[in-house]
């Protein structure tokens, strides 16, 4: 009888170990954070790309102020739209490019892997811009607000 109980315990223990190992050998990747609207009401009030609200929510973006001030208002808006798109919709490591059809300025925004700080989704990102042949790069992080806007961390 003792032998039967011991064998049953060994079989049960082996089943538990196999179940744990099966969980370890899964090949699925870790799913990134979702950056969709938090609630239905948030999607109704989310600030759309291309509006002046992006300028306000992104607080001028992460480009150094002396470089950003040389851009026209339309170029700054294109640059901020690219930042918003990279933060909101682009997978980590992929770029969002923008170019001015008139002034010749252009840039590229690349956001990193999303992470969470408290209840906020955040991302580090870089924004490289070429203005009159000079490349300027801004680096920073931003967190998503409940209303769908992004605020750079200072």
Helices and strands as residue ranges (DSSP letters): H 2-24, H 40-45, H 52-57, H 65-68, H 73-89, E 95-99, E 106-111, E 115-117, E 120-131, E 134-144, E 150-152
